[in-house]
Amino acid sequence: MTVHLVGAGPGDPELLTVRAARLLATADVVVHDRLVHPDVLDLAPAGAERIDVGKRPGATTPQELINALLVHLGDQGLEVVRLKGGDPFVFGRGGEEAEALAQAGVPFTVVPGITSAVAAPAAAGVPVTHRHASAAFTVVTGHRATGGSSGVAWEALAAVGGTIVVLMGVTERAVIAERLIAGGLSPDTPVAAVRWGTRSDQTTVRTTLGALGVTEVRSPATIVIGAVAALDLAPTAVPATGQVR
């Protein structure tokens, strides 16, 4: 059997890929993160074991333990779906899990998912690129394995130009803003912080880089910094919906 490293998408269950839904429907075990929508978990058979390994403040499951769990389950001859929010290889530690499985000789597949780095801004009406505003975008984590934001060269990133999309950066937003301004970005640079992007409870906070540190932003949020964050192109029509299950 196989361990499948599956991206659950940005939040809306209808943005799950067809392959992800098919694998969930035949899973023996689903090892999932805390940000996965409950409706997505419901796609697994009623008898499938569900194991929550989500990382929460004060209750973090060590990554080494998750790696060992996946290897153990894979060795049992089970169909295992490792369900991760967004895309498994975009700040989801899917690369570490794939390495552990490969080293243990456990067969695995990777199923890409739509990353919140582009989906959350789009759902809030913010295109990460725009021909008249931004020709490029950079996706960066605000949380480093060593703790804090010290591992990112924010001042250099400010000089690159284009749009900056920060994932997992709510706690460090004041430091991030300070260092980007030190690198040359104007304090008036527009910022949009999208919480629970693509979900029914999505909210968007708009501010400036200079005020980001004192603006209330709640996790989980995707923070967009740059000229495009001033745009508000939220959809004006409700898309046709299909059945997730």
Steps between C-alpha positions, in 0.01 A plus 500: 500500500595867482529820698352791305618851587189693400434873481155587635497844338448841661183424696191482279421127459402559136860599421621149580645321196320204343798274579501605864130422533547159335784405735305613805207281397718188521718592798552269796659776707496880466778690679395864485592853603275728705417738211335233285127569459275243674306443176821380336560250779144374447601377155691214664307179576314501831721217622829667410719598793555874531812622679534872578864609505430870458745746647339730757648755739598305809403165350739432215552152360875467431574457131728206577204323660282564195774364274528186712122457504478516121780245464331271754160521330655448158672186627161359607383466141235772534377766260609813685402854407718768662268798457662842519350845456590671172779325312713239680825644366427869575601552865313182586804291595399253234858490381617376840230233506587387149865471600410288802281269291764467228773417753275233655414351162129575537323570166343846485334739257463878503169663409537877454242734650404861440716710729346774713785724388308571180148375580437707814596831336297412189192423710538842663528675164877546510693367198859425601613622157357778285644634177486860627596436862716191552695282259608245760415364843701341778356251748678490834435353842483728800583209728837328492604167650740689729221725623405852400565671169879530524564240230359715216699785342204738513704807411624330183150378424376858512741589221374223269174678424165353405257340741602336827270227631568396860367173639504430875609855570232637733706475821808657339318764293638799691860387457439408136355845428785676679765312303326545165482874563867497598565333165339785309127430479279798576296491823203585275534172307155335490444180698212252495474220757256224404381267775340164416537578130243334265284382793155630588646676807771681302589849621742759362684773688651781292770725639845636416845363565567774755186412695516121460663441838219676688214374284302209640562196282399153612651171394480318265546780250673554167666841497542676164739796480531721194306719258257220412377494860319827429284327238157370593385273218284269709265287286159655438327175401460175687660209308303188423572235756529126468472221750814429698369166616 
